[in-house]
Amino acid sequence: MIGPAEIEAIARRTAELILAQRPPAAEKPWIGVDAKARQLGVSPSLIYRHPTDVGGVKIGDRWRFPPEPPTPPASTPPPQQPRKRRGSNNPPATPLLPIHR
């Protein structure tokens, strides 16, 4: 039969194993919309419109954000120049009607 001392030892060892498997707690807690807006110098409404762009995760009915500012992408593609429209140097296949004034 197992006595109280053995049960206590089993319970302590079980707790140790469970705690060893848990990931470490975050060093800094995640922040809300207002704090993220202040951090980035923008309005909270901009954060609400683009929450995932700044690393937001919806938890329940609230958005939470990592405490660090988002890092820009390693390489950004150069902006594309608008294409210039080219006029046709070829005369139309069908003759145009003359304009009478």
C-alpha positions in Angstrom: 0.0 0.0 0.0 1.2 3.5 -0.8 1.5 5.9 2.1 1.1 9.7 2.3 4.9 10.3 1.9 5.0 8.3 -1.4 1.9 10.1 -2.7 3.5 13.4 -1.9 6.7 12.4 -3.7 4.8 11.3 -6.8 2.8 14.6 -6.8 6.0 16.7 -6.5 7.8 14.8 -9.3 4.7 15.1 -11.5 4.6 18.8 -10.9 8.3 19.1 -11.7 7.8 17.3 -15.0 4.8 19.4 -16.0 6.6 22.6 -15.2 9.7 21.5 -17.2 7.6 21.0 -20.3 5.9 24.5 -20.2 7.3 27.1 -22.5 9.0 30.0 -20.6 6.7 33.0 -19.8 7.0 36.0 -22.1 9.4 38.6 -20.7 7.2 41.4 -21.6 3.4 41.2 -21.8 1.6 41.9 -25.0 0.1 45.4 -25.4 -3.3 46.7 -26.5 -4.3 48.9 -29.4 -3.8 52.3 -27.6 -0.3 51.4 -26.5 0.7 50.1 -30.0 -0.7 53.3 -31.5 1.4 55.4 -29.1 4.5 53.3 -29.8 4.1 53.8 -33.6 3.0 57.4 -33.4 -0.3 56.7 -35.2 -4.0 56.8 -34.3 -5.7 53.8 -32.7 -8.1 53.8 -35.7 -5.2 53.1 -38.0 -4.2 50.1 -35.8 -7.8 48.8 -35.9 -7.8 49.0 -39.7 -4.5 47.2 -40.1 -4.0 45.0 -37.0 -2.2 42.1 -38.6 0.3 44.4 -40.4 1.8 45.3 -37.0 1.7 41.7 -35.6 -1.7 41.8 -34.0 -3.4 38.7 -32.7 -7.1 38.7 -31.8 -7.6 37.2 -28.3 -11.3 37.0 -27.5 -12.8 40.3 -28.6 -9.5 42.3 -28.2 -6.4 42.8 -30.3 -3.1 42.2 -28.7 0.4 43.2 -30.0 3.9 42.2 -29.3 5.7 44.9 -27.2 8.5 45.3 -29.8 7.9 47.5 -32.9 7.5 45.5 -36.1 10.7 45.1 -38.2 10.5 46.2 -41.8 11.0 43.5 -44.5 14.6 42.6 -45.3 14.3 43.8 -48.8 11.5 45.8 -50.3 10.9 45.7 -54.1 11.5 49.0 -55.9 8.4 51.0 -56.7 7.2 50.3 -60.2 7.2 53.2 -62.7 3.8 53.7 -64.4 3.9 52.5 -68.0 3.9 55.2 -70.6 1.2 55.0 -73.2 2.5 54.7 -76.7 0.7 56.1 -79.7 0.5 54.0 -82.8 2.7 55.0 -85.7 0.7 52.8 -88.0 -2.2 54.3 -89.9 -5.6 52.7 -89.1 -6.6 49.8 -91.2 -10.0 51.4 -91.9 -10.0 55.0 -93.2 -11.5 57.5 -90.8 -14.4 59.7 -91.7 -13.5 63.3 -92.4 -14.6 66.0 -89.8 -16.9 68.7 -91.3 -17.5 71.9 -89.5 
